[in-house]
Amino acid sequence: MTKCPMCKRPVRWEGNAYRPFCSERCQTRDLGNWATDRYTVPVENTPEIDEAEEAPAEE
Ligand SMILES: [Zn+2]
């Protein structure tokens, strides 16, 4: 079973326009992390916070 890289929930692959994410929200959050390193989408279920520690803080 494929899991969403964002929320680790099982991803429905068929008819999913947001794969490998489970939803548009997770996809947007991932792109937001790369682009701005901050969230612009309301976060309801906060994933592992320690992911942020793995990202290099160059700015
Ligand atoms: Zn997800």
N, CA, C, O and the ligand as a Tripos MOL2 file, in Angstrom:
@<TRIPOS>MOLECULE
protein
  237   235    60     0     0
PROTEIN
NO_CHARGES

@<TRIPOS>ATOM
      1 N           0.8500   -1.2080    0.0000 N.3       1 MET1
      2 CA          0.0000    0.0000    0.0000 C.3       1 MET1
      3 C           0.8770    1.2460    0.0000 C.2       1 MET1
      4 O           1.7460    1.3990    0.8590 O.2       1 MET1
      5 N           0.6570    2.1070   -0.9320 N.am      2 THR2
      6 CA          1.4050    3.3670   -0.9790 C.3       2 THR2
      7 C           0.8850    4.3140    0.0940 C.2       2 THR2
      8 O          -0.3170    4.4060    0.3440 O.2       2 THR2
      9 N           1.8260    5.0110    0.7180 N.am      3 LYS3
     10 CA          1.4200    5.9520    1.7560 C.3       3 LYS3
     11 C           1.7710    7.3760    1.3610 C.2       3 LYS3
     12 O           2.7630    7.6260    0.6750 O.2       3 LYS3
     13 N           0.9580    8.2750    1.7970 N.am      4 CYS4
     14 CA          1.1900    9.6880    1.5260 C.3       4 CYS4
     15 C           2.4610   10.1490    2.2450 C.2       4 CYS4
     16 O           2.5870    9.9450    3.4520 O.2       4 CYS4
     17 N           3.4010   10.7650    1.5310 N.am      5 PRO5
     18 CA          4.6420   11.2310    2.1580 C.3       5 PRO5
     19 C           4.4120   12.3210    3.1860 C.2       5 PRO5
     20 O           5.2790   12.5930    4.0170 O.2       5 PRO5
     21 N           3.2810   12.9240    3.1330 N.am      6 MET6
     22 CA          2.9860   14.0120    4.0630 C.3       6 MET6
     23 C           2.3690   13.5120    5.3630 C.2       6 MET6
     24 O           2.8860   13.7650    6.4510 O.2       6 MET6
     25 N           1.2570   12.7990    5.2300 N.am      7 CYS7
     26 CA          0.5050   12.4260    6.4260 C.3       7 CYS7
     27 C           0.6020   10.9330    6.7180 C.2       7 CYS7
     28 O           0.0570   10.4570    7.7140 O.2       7 CYS7
     29 N           1.3020   10.1820    5.8410 N.am      8 LYS8
     30 CA          1.5380    8.7590    6.0570 C.3       8 LYS8
     31 C           0.2730    7.9250    6.0010 C.2       8 LYS8
     32 O           0.2530    6.7830    6.4590 O.2       8 LYS8
     33 N          -0.7530    8.4810    5.4530 N.am      9 ARG9
     34 CA         -1.9850    7.7120    5.3250 C.3       9 ARG9
     35 C          -1.9830    6.9770    3.9910 C.2       9 ARG9
     36 O          -1.3490    7.4260    3.0360 O.2       9 ARG9
     37 N          -2.6790    5.8680    3.9190 N.am     10 PRO10
     38 CA         -2.7840    5.1350    2.6570 C.3      10 PRO10
     39 C          -3.3400    6.0250    1.5560 C.2      10 PRO10
     40 O          -4.3080    6.7580    1.7620 O.2      10 PRO10
     41 N          -2.7210    5.9540    0.3930 N.am     11 VAL11
     42 CA         -3.1220    6.7890   -0.7370 C.3      11 VAL11
     43 C          -3.9330    5.9890   -1.7350 C.2      11 VAL11
     44 O          -3.5410    4.8970   -2.1490 O.2      11 VAL11
     45 N          -5.0450    6.5350   -2.1060 N.am     12 ARG12
     46 CA         -5.8190    5.9050   -3.1650 C.3      12 ARG12
     47 C          -5.2040    6.3250   -4.5000 C.2      12 ARG12
     48 O          -5.2140    7.5050   -4.8500 O.2      12 ARG12
     49 N          -4.6840    5.3760   -5.2240 N.am     13 TRP13
     50 CA         -3.9400    5.6790   -6.4510 C.3      13 TRP13
     51 C          -4.8720    5.9440   -7.6310 C.2      13 TRP13
     52 O          -4.6230    6.8390   -8.4400 O.2      13 TRP13
     53 N          -5.9290    5.1750   -7.7230 N.am     14 GLU14
     54 CA         -6.8260    5.2950   -8.8770 C.3      14 GLU14
     55 C          -7.5810    6.6140   -8.8390 C.2      14 GLU14
     56 O          -8.2320    6.9440   -7.8470 O.2      14 GLU14
     57 N          -7.4870    7.3580   -9.9260 N.am     15 GLY15
     58 CA         -8.2430    8.5940  -10.0190 C.3      15 GLY15
     59 C          -7.7340    9.6780   -9.0880 C.2      15 GLY15
     60 O          -8.4230   10.6620   -8.8200 O.2      15 GLY15
     61 N          -6.4980    9.4800   -8.5930 N.am     16 ASN16
     62 CA         -5.9550   10.4620   -7.6680 C.3      16 ASN16
     63 C          -5.0470   11.4330   -8.4080 C.2      16 ASN16
     64 O          -3.9730   11.0500   -8.8730 O.2      16 ASN16
     65 N          -5.4630   12.6650   -8.5180 N.am     17 ALA17
     66 CA         -4.6930   13.6560   -9.2720 C.3      17 ALA17
     67 C          -3.5430   14.1970   -8.4430 C.2      17 ALA17
     68 O          -2.7030   14.9340   -8.9580 O.2      17 ALA17
     69 N          -3.4950   13.8470   -7.1880 N.am     18 TYR18
     70 CA         -2.5060   14.4460   -6.2890 C.3      18 TYR18
     71 C          -1.4320   13.4740   -5.8450 C.2      18 TYR18
     72 O          -0.6100   13.7920   -4.9860 O.2      18 TYR18
     73 N          -1.4420   12.2640   -6.4440 N.am     19 ARG19
     74 CA         -0.4400   11.2940   -6.0470 C.3      19 ARG19
     75 C           0.9580   11.8410   -6.2750 C.2      19 ARG19
     76 O           1.1430   12.6130   -7.2160 O.2      19 ARG19
     77 N           1.9400   11.4910   -5.4820 N.am     20 PRO20
     78 CA          1.8400   10.4310   -4.4700 C.3      20 PRO20
     79 C           1.1760   10.8790   -3.1730 C.2      20 PRO20
     80 O           1.2070   10.1580   -2.1750 O.2      20 PRO20
     81 N           0.5850   12.0510   -3.1850 N.am     21 PHE21
     82 CA         -0.0750   12.5240   -1.9730 C.3      21 PHE21
     83 C          -1.5120   12.0500   -1.9380 C.2      21 PHE21
     84 O          -2.0610   11.6250   -2.9550 O.2      21 PHE21
     85 N          -2.1100   12.1230   -0.7820 N.am     22 CYS22
     86 CA         -3.4620   11.6070   -0.6330 C.3      22 CYS22
     87 C          -4.4900   12.6450   -1.0280 C.2      22 CYS22
     88 O          -5.6380   12.3150   -1.3240 O.2      22 CYS22
     89 N          -4.0730   13.9040   -1.0310 N.am     23 SER23
     90 CA         -5.0490   14.9540   -1.2700 C.3      23 SER23
     91 C          -4.3540   16.2280   -1.7140 C.2      23 SER23
     92 O          -3.1330   16.3600   -1.6220 O.2      23 SER23
     93 N          -5.1460   17.1440   -2.1900 N.am     24 GLU24
     94 CA         -4.5910   18.4240   -2.6280 C.3      24 GLU24
     95 C          -3.9290   19.1400   -1.4560 C.2      24 GLU24
     96 O          -2.9240   19.8310   -1.6250 O.2      24 GLU24
     97 N          -4.4890   18.9700   -0.2940 N.am     25 ARG25
     98 CA         -3.9410   19.6530    0.8760 C.3      25 ARG25
     99 C          -2.5160   19.2050    1.1640 C.2      25 ARG25
    100 O          -1.6380   20.0270    1.4290 O.2      25 ARG25
    101 N          -2.2940   17.9100    1.1120 N.am     26 CYS26
    102 CA         -0.9550   17.3900    1.3830 C.3      26 CYS26
    103 C           0.0140   17.8210    0.2810 C.2      26 CYS26
    104 O           1.1610   18.1670    0.5640 O.2      26 CYS26
    105 N          -0.4330   17.8010   -0.9470 N.am     27 GLN27
    106 CA          0.4280   18.2210   -2.0440 C.3      27 GLN27
    107 C           0.8050   19.6880   -1.8830 C.2      27 GLN27
    108 O           1.9640   20.0610   -2.0620 O.2      27 GLN27
    109 N          -0.1460   20.4880   -1.5560 N.am     28 THR28
    110 CA          0.1130   21.9200   -1.4020 C.3      28 THR28
    111 C           1.0520   22.1690   -0.2370 C.2      28 THR28
    112 O           1.9210   23.0380   -0.3050 O.2      28 THR28
    113 N           0.8770   21.4170    0.8190 N.am     29 ARG29
    114 CA          1.7420   21.5840    1.9810 C.3      29 ARG29
    115 C           3.1820   21.2190    1.6410 C.2      29 ARG29
    116 O           4.1200   21.8860    2.0790 O.2      29 ARG29
    117 N           3.3520   20.1460    0.8530 N.am     30 ASP30
    118 CA          4.6930   19.7300    0.4850 C.3      30 ASP30
    119 C           5.3640   20.7970   -0.3680 C.2      30 ASP30
    120 O           6.5160   21.1590   -0.1290 O.2      30 ASP30
    121 N           4.6480   21.2930   -1.3520 N.am     31 LEU31
    122 CA          5.2050   22.3300   -2.2210 C.3      31 LEU31
    123 C           5.5010   23.5770   -1.4010 C.2      31 LEU31
    124 O           6.5020   24.2580   -1.6240 O.2      31 LEU31
    125 N           4.6320   23.8640   -0.4660 N.am     32 GLY32
    126 CA          4.8360   25.0390    0.3810 C.3      32 GLY32
    127 C           6.0850   24.9110    1.2220 C.2      32 GLY32
    128 O           6.7850   25.8950    1.4610 O.2      32 GLY32
    129 N           6.3660   23.6980    1.6720 N.am     33 ASN33
    130 CA          7.5830   23.4800    2.4610 C.3      33 ASN33
    131 C           8.8210   23.8080    1.6520 C.2      33 ASN33
    132 O           9.7360   24.4720    2.1380 O.2      33 ASN33
    133 N           8.8440   23.3430    0.4250 N.am     34 TRP34
    134 CA         10.0190   23.5720   -0.4220 C.3      34 TRP34
    135 C          10.1490   25.0400   -0.8040 C.2      34 TRP34
    136 O          11.2440   25.6020   -0.7990 O.2      34 TRP34
    137 N           9.0380   25.6400   -1.1270 N.am     35 ALA35
    138 CA          9.0800   26.9870   -1.6980 C.3      35 ALA35
    139 C           9.2840   28.0650   -0.6400 C.2      35 ALA35
    140 O          10.0740   28.9900   -0.8280 O.2      35 ALA35
    141 N           8.5820   27.9390    0.4470 N.am     36 THR36
    142 CA          8.5960   29.0540    1.3960 C.3      36 THR36
    143 C           8.9820   28.6170    2.8040 C.2      36 THR36
    144 O           9.2000   29.4530    3.6810 O.2      36 THR36
    145 N           9.0660   27.3220    3.0170 N.am     37 ASP37
    146 CA          9.4190   26.8030    4.3340 C.3      37 ASP37
    147 C           8.4480   27.2570    5.4050 C.2      37 ASP37
    148 O           8.7980   27.3520    6.5820 O.2      37 ASP37
    149 N           7.2420   27.5320    4.9890 N.am     38 ARG38
    150 CA          6.2190   27.8290    5.9770 C.3      38 ARG38
    151 C           4.8720   27.4050    5.4230 C.2      38 ARG38
    152 O           4.6920   27.2280    4.2180 O.2      38 ARG38
    153 N           3.9500   27.2530    6.3280 N.am     39 TYR39
    154 CA          2.6630   26.7380    5.9220 C.3      39 TYR39
    155 C           1.7000   27.8660    5.5740 C.2      39 TYR39
    156 O           1.5710   28.8560    6.2940 O.2      39 TYR39
    157 N           1.0340   27.6760    4.4480 N.am     40 THR40
    158 CA          0.0140   28.6380    4.0690 C.3      40 THR40
    159 C          -1.3550   27.9860    4.0690 C.2      40 THR40
    160 O          -2.3720   28.6170    3.7810 O.2      40 THR40
    161 N          -1.3490   26.6990    4.4030 N.am     41 VAL41
    162 CA         -2.5970   25.9560    4.4420 C.3      41 VAL41
    163 C          -2.8720   25.5740    5.8950 C.2      41 VAL41
    164 O          -1.9760   25.1280    6.6110 O.2      41 VAL41
    165 N          -4.1040   25.7520    6.3120 N.am     42 PRO42
    166 CA         -4.4350   25.3690    7.6920 C.3      42 PRO42
    167 C          -4.0510   23.9310    7.9950 C.2      42 PRO42
    168 O          -4.3800   23.0200    7.2350 O.2      42 PRO42
    169 N          -3.3690   23.7320    9.0820 N.am     43 VAL43
    170 CA         -2.9090   22.4000    9.4500 C.3      43 VAL43
    171 C          -3.8030   21.8460   10.5440 C.2      43 VAL43
    172 O          -3.9240   22.4170   11.6280 O.2      43 VAL43
    173 N          -4.4240   20.7230   10.2320 N.am     44 GLU44
    174 CA         -5.2970   20.1230   11.2240 C.3      44 GLU44
    175 C          -4.5820   18.9970   11.9580 C.2      44 GLU44
    176 O          -4.6490   18.8770   13.1810 O.2      44 GLU44
    177 N          -3.8980   18.1790   11.1690 N.am     45 ASN45
    178 CA         -3.1610   17.0690   11.7690 C.3      45 ASN45
    179 C          -1.6650   17.2860   11.5510 C.2      45 ASN45
    180 O          -1.1410   17.0190   10.4700 O.2      45 ASN45
    181 N          -1.0040   17.7570   12.5570 N.am     46 THR46
    182 CA          0.4100   18.0420   12.4280 C.3      46 THR46
    183 C           1.2040   16.7420   12.3600 C.2      46 THR46
    184 O           1.1380   15.9210   13.2740 O.2      46 THR46
    185 N           1.9480   16.5580   11.2830 N.am     47 PRO47
    186 CA          2.7870   15.3580   11.1650 C.3      47 PRO47
    187 C           4.0140   15.4740   12.0550 C.2      47 PRO47
    188 O           4.1050   16.3710   12.8930 O.2      47 PRO47
    189 N           4.9410   14.5720   11.8690 N.am     48 GLU48
    190 CA          6.1390   14.5860   12.7010 C.3      48 GLU48
    191 C           6.8650   15.9130   12.5850 C.2      48 GLU48
    192 O           7.2850   16.3100   11.4980 O.2      48 GLU48
    193 N           7.0070   16.5790   13.6860 N.am     49 ILE49
    194 CA          7.6570   17.8950   13.6820 C.3      49 ILE49
    195 C           9.1350   17.7430   13.3340 C.2      49 ILE49
    196 O           9.7240   18.6350   12.7220 O.2      49 ILE49
    197 N           9.7350   16.6210   13.7190 N.am     50 ASP50
    198 CA         11.1760   16.4970   13.5290 C.3      50 ASP50
    199 C          11.5830   16.4310   12.0620 C.2      50 ASP50
    200 O          12.7750   16.4060   11.7580 O.2      50 ASP50
    201 N          10.6220   16.4010   11.1540 N.am     51 GLU51
    202 CA         10.9870   16.4850    9.7480 C.3      51 GLU51
    203 C          11.6700   17.8110    9.4600 C.2      51 GLU51
    204 O          12.5570   17.8880    8.6090 O.2      51 GLU51
    205 N          11.2650   18.8340   10.1560 N.am     52 ALA52
    206 CA         11.8330   20.1610    9.9260 C.3      52 ALA52
    207 C          13.3120   20.1800   10.3050 C.2      52 ALA52
    208 O          14.0900   20.9470    9.7370 O.2      52 ALA52
    209 N          13.6970   19.3490   11.2490 N.am     53 GLU53
    210 CA         15.0890   19.3590   11.6940 C.3      53 GLU53
    211 C          16.0050   18.7400   10.6440 C.2      53 GLU53
    212 O          17.2080   19.0000   10.6220 O.2      53 GLU53
    213 N          15.4290   17.9270    9.7850 N.am     54 GLU54
    214 CA         16.2520   17.2900    8.7610 C.3      54 GLU54
    215 C          16.5270   18.2450    7.5990 C.2      54 GLU54
    216 O          17.5060   18.0830    6.8710 O.2      54 GLU54
    217 N          15.6630   19.2300    7.4340 N.am     55 ALA55
    218 CA         15.8460   20.1660    6.3350 C.3      55 ALA55
    219 C          16.9650   21.1540    6.6650 C.2      55 ALA55
    220 O          16.9920   21.7220    7.7570 O.2      55 ALA55
    221 N          17.8850   21.3580    5.7260 N.am     56 PRO56
    222 CA         18.9700   22.3220    5.9650 C.3      56 PRO56
    223 C          18.4470   23.7430    6.0550 C.2      56 PRO56
    224 O          17.7000   24.1920    5.1860 O.2      56 PRO56
    225 N          18.8250   24.4270    7.0710 N.am     57 ALA57
    226 CA         18.3850   25.8160    7.2570 C.3      57 ALA57
    227 C          19.4510   26.7420    6.7030 C.2      57 ALA57
    228 O          20.3920   27.1320    7.3950 O.2      57 ALA57
    229 N          19.2800   27.0720    5.4660 N.am     58 GLU58
    230 CA         20.2900   27.9090    4.8240 C.3      58 GLU58
    231 C          19.9320   29.3810    4.8780 C.2      58 GLU58
    232 O          20.7730   30.2590    4.6830 O.2      58 GLU58
    233 N          18.6610   29.6220    5.1470 N.am     59 GLU59
    234 CA         18.2770   31.0280    5.1920 C.3      59 GLU59
    235 C          18.1640   31.5140    6.6190 C.2      59 GLU59
    236 O          17.8480   32.6810    6.8500 O.2      59 GLU59
    237 ZN         -1.6780   13.0490    2.9340 Zn       60 ZN60
@<TRIPOS>BOND
     1     1     2 1
     2     2     3 1
     3     3     4 2
     4     3     5 am
     5     5     6 1
     6     6     7 1
     7     7     8 2
     8     7     9 am
     9     9    10 1
    10    10    11 1
    11    11    12 2
    12    11    13 am
    13    13    14 1
    14    14    15 1
    15    15    16 2
    16    15    17 am
    17    17    18 1
    18    18    19 1
    19    19    20 2
    20    19    21 am
    21    21    22 1
    22    22    23 1
    23    23    24 2
    24    23    25 am
    25    25    26 1
    26    26    27 1
    27    27    28 2
    28    27    29 am
    29    29    30 1
    30    30    31 1
    31    31    32 2
    32    31    33 am
    33    33    34 1
    34    34    35 1
    35    35    36 2
    36    35    37 am
    37    37    38 1
    38    38    39 1
    39    39    40 2
    40    39    41 am
    41    41    42 1
    42    42    43 1
    43    43    44 2
    44    43    45 am
    45    45    46 1
    46    46    47 1
    47    47    48 2
    48    47    49 am
    49    49    50 1
    50    50    51 1
    51    51    52 2
    52    51    53 am
    53    53    54 1
    54    54    55 1
    55    55    56 2
    56    55    57 am
    57    57    58 1
    58    58    59 1
    59    59    60 2
    60    59    61 am
    61    61    62 1
    62    62    63 1
    63    63    64 2
    64    63    65 am
    65    65    66 1
    66    66    67 1
    67    67    68 2
    68    67    69 am
    69    69    70 1
    70    70    71 1
    71    71    72 2
    72    71    73 am
    73    73    74 1
    74    74    75 1
    75    75    76 2
    76    75    77 am
    77    77    78 1
    78    78    79 1
    79    79    80 2
    80    79    81 am
    81    81    82 1
    82    82    83 1
    83    83    84 2
    84    83    85 am
    85    85    86 1
    86    86    87 1
    87    87    88 2
    88    87    89 am
    89    89    90 1
    90    90    91 1
    91    91    92 2
    92    91    93 am
    93    93    94 1
    94    94    95 1
    95    95    96 2
    96    95    97 am
    97    97    98 1
    98    98    99 1
    99    99   100 2
   100    99   101 am
   101   101   102 1
   102   102   103 1
   103   103   104 2
   104   103   105 am
   105   105   106 1
   106   106   107 1
   107   107   108 2
   108   107   109 am
   109   109   110 1
   110   110   111 1
   111   111   112 2
   112   111   113 am
   113   113   114 1
   114   114   115 1
   115   115   116 2
   116   115   117 am
   117   117   118 1
   118   118   119 1
   119   119   120 2
   120   119   121 am
   121   121   122 1
   122   122   123 1
   123   123   124 2
   124   123   125 am
   125   125   126 1
   126   126   127 1
   127   127   128 2
   128   127   129 am
   129   129   130 1
   130   130   131 1
   131   131   132 2
   132   131   133 am
   133   133   134 1
   134   134   135 1
   135   135   136 2
   136   135   137 am
   137   137   138 1
   138   138   139 1
   139   139   140 2
   140   139   141 am
   141   141   142 1
   142   142   143 1
   143   143   144 2
   144   143   145 am
   145   145   146 1
   146   146   147 1
   147   147   148 2
   148   147   149 am
   149   149   150 1
   150   150   151 1
   151   151   152 2
   152   151   153 am
   153   153   154 1
   154   154   155 1
   155   155   156 2
   156   155   157 am
   157   157   158 1
   158   158   159 1
   159   159   160 2
   160   159   161 am
   161   161   162 1
   162   162   163 1
   163   163   164 2
   164   163   165 am
   165   165   166 1
   166   166   167 1
   167   167   168 2
   168   167   169 am
   169   169   170 1
   170   170   171 1
   171   171   172 2
   172   171   173 am
   173   173   174 1
   174   174   175 1
   175   175   176 2
   176   175   177 am
   177   177   178 1
   178   178   179 1
   179   179   180 2
   180   179   181 am
   181   181   182 1
   182   182   183 1
   183   183   184 2
   184   183   185 am
   185   185   186 1
   186   186   187 1
   187   187   188 2
   188   187   189 am
   189   189   190 1
   190   190   191 1
   191   191   192 2
   192   191   193 am
   193   193   194 1
   194   194   195 1
   195   195   196 2
   196   195   197 am
   197   197   198 1
   198   198   199 1
   199   199   200 2
   200   199   201 am
   201   201   202 1
   202   202   203 1
   203   203   204 2
   204   203   205 am
   205   205   206 1
   206   206   207 1
   207   207   208 2
   208   207   209 am
   209   209   210 1
   210   210   211 1
   211   211   212 2
   212   211   213 am
   213   213   214 1
   214   214   215 1
   215   215   216 2
   216   215   217 am
   217   217   218 1
   218   218   219 1
   219   219   220 2
   220   219   221 am
   221   221   222 1
   222   222   223 1
   223   223   224 2
   224   223   225 am
   225   225   226 1
   226   226   227 1
   227   227   228 2
   228   227   229 am
   229   229   230 1
   230   230   231 1
   231   231   232 2
   232   231   233 am
   233   233   234 1
   234   234   235 1
   235   235   236 2
@<TRIPOS>SUBSTRUCTURE
     1 MET1         2 RESIDUE 1 A MET
     2 THR2         6 RESIDUE 1 A THR
     3 LYS3        10 RESIDUE 1 A LYS
     4 CYS4        14 RESIDUE 1 A CYS
     5 PRO5        18 RESIDUE 1 A PRO
     6 MET6        22 RESIDUE 1 A MET
     7 CYS7        26 RESIDUE 1 A CYS
     8 LYS8        30 RESIDUE 1 A LYS
     9 ARG9        34 RESIDUE 1 A ARG
    10 PRO10       38 RESIDUE 1 A PRO
    11 VAL11       42 RESIDUE 1 A VAL
    12 ARG12       46 RESIDUE 1 A ARG
    13 TRP13       50 RESIDUE 1 A TRP
    14 GLU14       54 RESIDUE 1 A GLU
    15 GLY15       58 RESIDUE 1 A GLY
    16 ASN16       62 RESIDUE 1 A ASN
    17 ALA17       66 RESIDUE 1 A ALA
    18 TYR18       70 RESIDUE 1 A TYR
    19 ARG19       74 RESIDUE 1 A ARG
    20 PRO20       78 RESIDUE 1 A PRO
    21 PHE21       82 RESIDUE 1 A PHE
    22 CYS22       86 RESIDUE 1 A CYS
    23 SER23       90 RESIDUE 1 A SER
    24 GLU24       94 RESIDUE 1 A GLU
    25 ARG25       98 RESIDUE 1 A ARG
    26 CYS26      102 RESIDUE 1 A CYS
    27 GLN27      106 RESIDUE 1 A GLN
    28 THR28      110 RESIDUE 1 A THR
    29 ARG29      114 RESIDUE 1 A ARG
    30 ASP30      118 RESIDUE 1 A ASP
    31 LEU31      122 RESIDUE 1 A LEU
    32 GLY32      126 RESIDUE 1 A GLY
    33 ASN33      130 RESIDUE 1 A ASN
    34 TRP34      134 RESIDUE 1 A TRP
    35 ALA35      138 RESIDUE 1 A ALA
    36 THR36      142 RESIDUE 1 A THR
    37 ASP37      146 RESIDUE 1 A ASP
    38 ARG38      150 RESIDUE 1 A ARG
    39 TYR39      154 RESIDUE 1 A TYR
    40 THR40      158 RESIDUE 1 A THR
    41 VAL41      162 RESIDUE 1 A VAL
    42 PRO42      166 RESIDUE 1 A PRO
    43 VAL43      170 RESIDUE 1 A VAL
    44 GLU44      174 RESIDUE 1 A GLU
    45 ASN45      178 RESIDUE 1 A ASN
    46 THR46      182 RESIDUE 1 A THR
    47 PRO47      186 RESIDUE 1 A PRO
    48 GLU48      190 RESIDUE 1 A GLU
    49 ILE49      194 RESIDUE 1 A ILE
    50 ASP50      198 RESIDUE 1 A ASP
    51 GLU51      202 RESIDUE 1 A GLU
    52 ALA52      206 RESIDUE 1 A ALA
    53 GLU53      210 RESIDUE 1 A GLU
    54 GLU54      214 RESIDUE 1 A GLU
    55 ALA55      218 RESIDUE 1 A ALA
    56 PRO56      222 RESIDUE 1 A PRO
    57 ALA57      226 RESIDUE 1 A ALA
    58 GLU58      230 RESIDUE 1 A GLU
    59 GLU59      234 RESIDUE 1 A GLU
    60 ZN60       237 GROUP 0 **** ****
